Amino acid sequence: MKLHELHDNEGATKKRMRVGRGPGSGKGKMGGRGIKGQKSRSGVAINGYEGGQMPLYQRLPKRGFNKPNRKAFAVVNLGLIQKFVDEKKLDAKAAITEDALIASGLVRRKKDGIRVLAKGEVSAKLTIEVTGASKAAVDAVEKAGGSLTVKSAPAAE
């Protein structure tokens, strides 16, 4: 097979309708927009407009608050760390730091730090050093004979 022989399956693609290209096309003259009126013209954005009635999105009450300077953590589950240890992508004997997690490919980027959660089983004796961890995750690692230390988050730049 060569590059120029590649093509989509039959019926996978459909040619787009070109509007306003003469009466023979079936979408000529007005291009399916009808006669006159606001919607027949260009530059019209009336999504959510309800003819003067108060729109639904304005009638519903506002709830909650989004903290503008909140911390975003990369989340890792214990089960995944154990899986990477079993597959020899992480060294169980050495301390598992945030940089080691990124180097192994378990975490893409650090964000404001890495937080370990307790989903999954951990059987290896691990030494983990991360920015955050749930109480259950700390208990699970210590139960397996390892240690999970939580260091303070890096100062904001």
ZIVENDA-V720497 format. One record per pair of residues at least 12 apart in sequence whose ideal C-beta (glycine too) atoms are under 10 Angstrom apart, sorted by the first residue. I is the first residue (numbers start at 0). GAP is how many residues later the second one is. Records with the same first field share a line. If there is no record, write none. Layout:
# ZIVENDA-V720497
I->GAP  GAP
This chain:
# ZIVENDA-V720497
16->14  15
17->13
18->12  13  14
19->12  13
68->87
69->42
70->40  41  42  44  60  61  82  85
71->39  40  41  43
72->37  38  39  40  41  42  43  44  57  58  59  80
73->24  27  28  32  33  34  35  36  37  38  39  40  41  56  57  58
74->32  36  39  40  41  42  44  57  59
75->20  22  25  30  31  38  39  40  41  43  52  54  57  61
76->29  39  40  41  42  43  45  60
77->38  39  40  41  42  43  44  48  50  55  56  58  59  62  63  66  70
78->38  39  40  41  42  43  61
79->21  26  27  36  37  39  40
80->15  20  23  25  35  39  41  43  45  47  56  60
81->38  39  40  41  42  44  58  62
82->23  37  38
83->12  16  17  20  21  22
84->19  37  38  39  41
85->37  38
86->17
87->16
88->14  15  16  17
89->13  14  15  16  34  36  38
90->13  35
91->31  32  33  34  35  54
92->31  32  33  34
93->32  33
94->31  32  33  34  52  54
95->20  28  30  31  32  33  34  50  52
96->17  30  31  32  33  54
97->12  15  16  30  31  32  33  53  56
98->15  30
99->28  29
100->13  15  27  29
101->12
106->23
109->21  44
110->20
111->19  20  41  42  44
112->17  18  19  37  38  39  40  41
113->14  15  16  17  18  19
114->15  16  17  18  19  22  35
115->12  14  15  16  17  18  20  21  22  24  25  32  34
116->15  16  17  19  20  23
117->15  16  17  18  19  20  21  22  23
118->15  17  18  21
119->17  20
120->19  23
121->15  18  19  21  22  23  24  26
122->21  22
123->17  20  21  22
124->16  19  20  21  22
125->15  18  19  20  21  22
126->14  19  20  21  22
127->13  18  19  20  21  22
128->18  19  20  21  22
129->18  19  20  21
130->19  20  21  22  23
131->18  19  20  21
132->15  16  17
133->14
136->13
137->12
